[in-house]
């Protein structure tokens, strides 16, 4: 090997070593920043869980103690024994599940009609739906309450479910997704004698499983966390949802932070489990929407 070739090899090795070192350093810094940010988000949850596992005396003691000693589930036992939190959880589950199913059905049918059928005024209706994003939700509260009262639905689950059975966000997301499904598939199905309803149920919906899963998760979480509207239309304590119930318990257990934190854990636990179960579909849908 000549001396010139050896020098060239050494220079190349130096460049590769420098590039590898730089890439590794950047990667380490990015990971440190990201994990650090994630830990900051986890701090309130860690405090909530830690406090819920403390004794009443340890929970009100001065000073910050992250690890309870001793660990006790007494607050959870007392919470379930002395409050209606199980009933509130069932109410929330019924309202959130029903609202989510209705949104998926209604929004997907509207999006199918706007993207796969041919009728006059589609563009104007879609523009009107998108424009409704600009209207603040609170301006509808009074007329909506009057309509619900006229229908005799005050203190009824339907008063919370029906006003949100369809939403512009779901329609907009599904319209964007349905447009990317090749029209050749629809034409082939029509040549095979498929009706529009069969194309919707047998072709469009199965191909849209990821975005429907993401929309279902978003709607379920949003419906689960609703506070203002259920507080207005649900007037008996037995009909409350979990967010309202947690606030009621906080007022009742002002000097019992362990009970308050236990109720917060119970209220947020199902959403955390749901996200763990559906996180793969959610990430897939977000990636696909980002690409499109």
N, C-alpha and C positions, 0 to 999 in steps of 0.2 A: 504493500500500500504506500503511495507517495505521501510526502509531508503535507502537500496541499489538500489531499483528500482527507487526511487525518484532522487537519485544522477545521475543515468544513464540518466534519462529523462532530467535533467538540462544540462548535458554535451551535449546531442544530440541537445537540443535547442540552446546551445551556438555555436555548430558547424554550424547549419543551419543559425543562425543569422549572423555568420561571413562570411559564403559563400554568403548569400544574399547581405550583405553589400559590399563584394569584387566585386561581379558580377555587382552590381549597379554602383559602382565607376568606374569599367573598362568600363562599357557601356557609362557612362556619358563622360569619357575622350575620348573614340572613337568617340562619336557623336560630341563633341566639336572640335576634330581634323578634322573630315570629313567636318563639316559645315564651319569651318574656311578655309579649302582648297577650298571649293566651293565658298565661298565669295571672295577669292583672284582671282579666275578665272572670277568672275562677275565684278570685279572692272573696267577693260577696257570697258566692255559693258555699265556699268552704266555711265562712263565718256562720252562715245560716244552718248548715248541717251540724257544725260543731256545737253551736248554742242549743240546738234542739236535743242534743244527746247529753246535756248537762243537767245536774240537779237544779231545782229552783233557786237554791242558795248560791250555787256556783254561777248561775246565769246572771244574777244581779250583782255579783261581786265586782269590785273595781279592778281595773287592770285588764290587759288583753291576754287571754289564755286560749290557744287554738286547739289544744288537745284536752278533751274533757277527762276529768279524773274524779270520781269513777264515771264510766260510760253507763248511761241509763236510758231506757225507753219509756220511762214513766210519763213523760210529757205526751207521747203518742197514745199511751193507754188512756190517760185522762182526757185527751182531746177527743178520742172516739167515744168515750163513755159520757161526756158531758156536753157535747155539741151535736149539731145536725150535719156534720161535715160529710158523712157518707151520703146523705140525701142530696146535699148540694153537689157532690161529685157525680151522682147519678143524673141529676138535672143537667149538669154541664155536659156530660157525655151524650145524653139524648139530644140536646140542642145542637151541639157541635157536629155529631154524626149526621143528623138529619139535614142540617144546613149544608154540610159538605157534599152529601149525596145529591141534594137538589141543585147545588151550584154546578156540579160536574155534568148532570143531565141537561139542565137548561142552557148553560153556557156552551156546551159542546154542540147542542142542536142549533143554537144561534150562529155559532162559528161555522158549522157545516153549511147552513143556509147561506151565509155571506160569502163563502169561498167555493162551494161545490154546486150550488144551484144558480140558475140564471133568471133573475127577475129585476124589474125596474126599481131603481132607488137604493140598490145595495150600498153604493159608495157613500150616499148621503147618510144612510142609517149608521154605517160604520163610523163616519166622521162625527155624527151626533154622539155615539157611544164613547168614542175617544175624548170628545169635548167634555163629557160629563166628569172626566177626571178633574177638571178645573173647578168644579163646584164643591165648596167645602161641605163636608158631611153634616155639620151641625145646623146648617140652614134648613135642612129637611126635617129636623126633629119635631118641631111644632106641628106642621101639616101632617107628618106621619103619625104623630100621637093622636091627632084628631080623627084620622082615618081608622086607626086601630080601635079607638074608643067607640066610634060609630059601629064598628063590626062586632063590638062586645068581646074583644079579645084581651082586655086588660087582665093581667095576672094569669095569662095563658102562655104556654110554651110557643104557640103559633105566633104570638106577638113578637117574639124574638127571632123566629125562624123565617117567616114569610117575607119581611122587608129585605132580606139578604139572600133570597133564593136564586138571584142572578146578580152578577156584578160586572162592571166594565173591565176590570183587570183580567178576569178569567176569559172573557170574550176576546180581548186583545191578544192575550198570550196564545190562545188556541187558533185564532185567525192566522197569526204569524206562522204557527206550526203546520196547520192544515195546508197553507199555500205551498209549502215545500214538498208535500207528498205528490209524486208525479201524476199528472193527469192521465197519462197512458194507462195507469192501473184502473182508473175509473172508467175509461173508455172500453177497456177489455172486459170489465165486469158488466157494463151495460150491454155489450155484444153478447154476453152469456145470459142475458135476461134478468140481471139483478135490478131490483127496484131501488129507488133512492134510499129507502129505509134500510134495505139489506146492505147497500154500499156503506151507509153510516155505521151500522152495527157490526158487520162482518169484515169491513176493510179499514175504515178510517179509525174507529176506536181501538182495534188491536194494534195498529201501527203507531198510535199516539199514547201508548201505555206510560212512557216515561214522563211526558209533559202532564198527563192527567194525574199521575202519582204526585208530581211536584205541586200541582195546583191543589190537589186534595190536602197535602200536608200544610201548605200555606193557609188554606181556608180553615182547616181544623184548628190550627194554632191561633189564627185570628179570632175565630168564633169562641174558642176556649177562653181567650183573654178578654173578651168583650166585657166592658164594665158600665159605661154610661147608659146605653140603651136598655139593657136588662134592669138596671137600677130604676129606670123610669117606669117601665111597664110591669115589672114583677113586684108586687106590693106586699106579699105575705112572706114571712121568713122561711116557710117550708118550700117555697118555690124559688128561693135564691139560687144563683149559680156560685161556683167556688170563688171567683174574684170578689164578689160582694160579701160572701160569707167570711172570707179571710179578713176583710176590713172590719166586719162586725166583731169577729173574734179579737182583732187587735184592740178595738175599743173596750171590749169586755175584759181582756187580759192585759191591761196596761202595764201592770207591775209584774207580769209573768212572761218575760221574753222567751223562755224555753218553749212555752205553749204556742206563742205567736210564730216562732220559727218552725216549730213542728207543723203547724197548719200551712206555712209557706212551702215546706218540703212536700207535703201531701198534694198541694195544688200544682206544683211544677213537676213532680215526678212522672206522671203519665206522659207529658209532652217530651221529656227527655228520653223515655223508653221508646216512644213512637219515632223520634228522630233516629235513634240507633237502629231501629228495624228498617227504616226506609231511606237511610242516608245514601245508599248506593244509587237508587233510582233518582233521588234528588240531585246528586252530583251529575248524573248522566243528563238529566233534563237541563240543568244550568249550563253544562258544557255545550249541549246542542243548541240552546237558545243563543249562547254567546257566538257560536259559529255562524248561525243564520242571521 
